Amino acid sequence: MSAHFRRYVKDIEMPTLSSMKIPPPKNWDEFECICQSALKIKWGSPNLQRNGRQGRPQAGVDIYGEDDLGRFVGVQSKNVGAELKIDIVSRK
């Protein structure tokens, strides 16, 4: 490794979770995919499934499967730009 490269790397600050700029999802489908991936990791549950297709009734369930305790769960994904309030969830 060259001295120039070492100096360059030394001057770069690594981002932290609080300083990172993560772009918003492009659409609802990408958001549900992100939610499914995050829950698979959080619960160690590789078998979580997305429910239904666009335009089909889902009874409010976007993702379903077993959580980390082996319970069967249904998850509703909400991509909101502000604080999520209970009345928004209750309407669904």
C-alpha positions as CSV (number, residue, x, y, z in Angstrom):
1,M,0.0,0.0,0.0
2,S,1.5,3.4,-1.0
3,A,2.1,6.2,1.5
4,H,-0.3,8.4,-0.5
5,F,-3.1,5.9,-0.2
6,R,-2.6,5.4,3.5
7,R,-2.8,9.2,4.1
8,Y,-6.0,9.3,1.9
9,V,-7.7,6.5,3.8
10,K,-6.6,8.0,7.2
11,D,-8.4,11.2,6.4
12,I,-11.7,9.6,5.5
13,E,-14.3,9.5,8.3
14,M,-16.5,6.4,8.4
15,P,-20.2,7.1,8.5
16,T,-22.2,6.2,11.6
17,L,-25.8,5.2,11.6
18,S,-26.8,8.6,12.7
19,S,-24.8,10.4,10.0
20,M,-25.6,8.2,7.1
21,K,-27.9,9.4,4.4
22,I,-30.0,6.5,3.3
23,P,-32.2,7.2,0.2
24,P,-36.0,6.6,0.7
25,P,-37.5,3.6,-1.0
26,K,-38.5,4.1,-4.7
27,N,-42.0,2.7,-4.2
28,W,-44.2,0.6,-1.9
29,D,-42.8,-2.7,-3.3
30,E,-39.2,-1.8,-2.4
31,F,-40.4,-0.6,1.1
32,E,-42.1,-4.0,1.8
33,C,-39.0,-5.8,0.5
34,I,-36.8,-3.8,3.0
35,C,-39.2,-4.5,5.8
36,Q,-39.2,-8.3,5.0
37,S,-35.4,-8.4,4.9
38,A,-35.1,-6.5,8.2
39,L,-37.5,-8.8,9.9
40,K,-35.8,-11.9,8.6
41,I,-32.6,-10.7,10.2
42,K,-34.2,-9.4,13.4
43,W,-36.1,-12.6,14.0
44,G,-33.7,-15.0,12.4
45,S,-36.6,-16.2,10.3
46,P,-35.7,-16.9,6.7
47,N,-39.2,-18.1,5.8
48,L,-41.1,-14.8,6.2
49,Q,-43.3,-14.3,3.1
50,R,-44.9,-11.3,1.5
51,N,-48.6,-11.5,1.3
52,G,-50.7,-11.2,-1.9
53,R,-50.2,-9.0,-4.9
54,Q,-50.9,-5.4,-5.8
55,G,-54.7,-4.8,-6.2
56,R,-55.7,-7.9,-4.2
57,P,-57.2,-7.8,-0.7
58,Q,-54.7,-8.7,2.0
59,A,-56.7,-8.0,5.2
60,G,-54.0,-5.5,6.2
61,V,-51.2,-8.1,6.3
62,D,-48.1,-7.4,4.1
63,I,-45.7,-10.0,5.6
64,Y,-46.3,-13.2,7.5
65,G,-44.5,-16.1,9.0
66,E,-42.9,-17.1,12.3
67,D,-41.1,-14.7,14.6
68,D,-38.1,-15.4,16.8
69,L,-40.3,-17.2,19.4
70,G,-41.9,-19.4,16.8
71,R,-45.2,-17.5,16.9
72,F,-47.1,-17.1,13.7
73,V,-47.3,-13.3,13.0
74,G,-48.7,-10.9,10.4
75,V,-47.0,-7.6,9.8
76,Q,-48.4,-4.4,8.2
77,S,-45.8,-2.2,6.5
78,K,-46.4,1.6,6.8
79,N,-44.2,3.9,4.9
80,V,-45.0,7.3,6.3
81,G,-42.9,10.5,6.2
82,A,-43.8,11.6,9.7
83,E,-44.7,10.2,13.1
84,L,-46.9,7.1,12.8
85,K,-50.0,7.6,14.9
86,I,-52.5,4.9,16.1
87,D,-55.4,6.4,14.1
88,I,-53.5,5.7,10.8
89,V,-53.0,2.1,11.8
90,S,-56.5,1.7,13.1
91,R,-58.0,2.9,9.8
92,K,-56.3,0.0,7.9
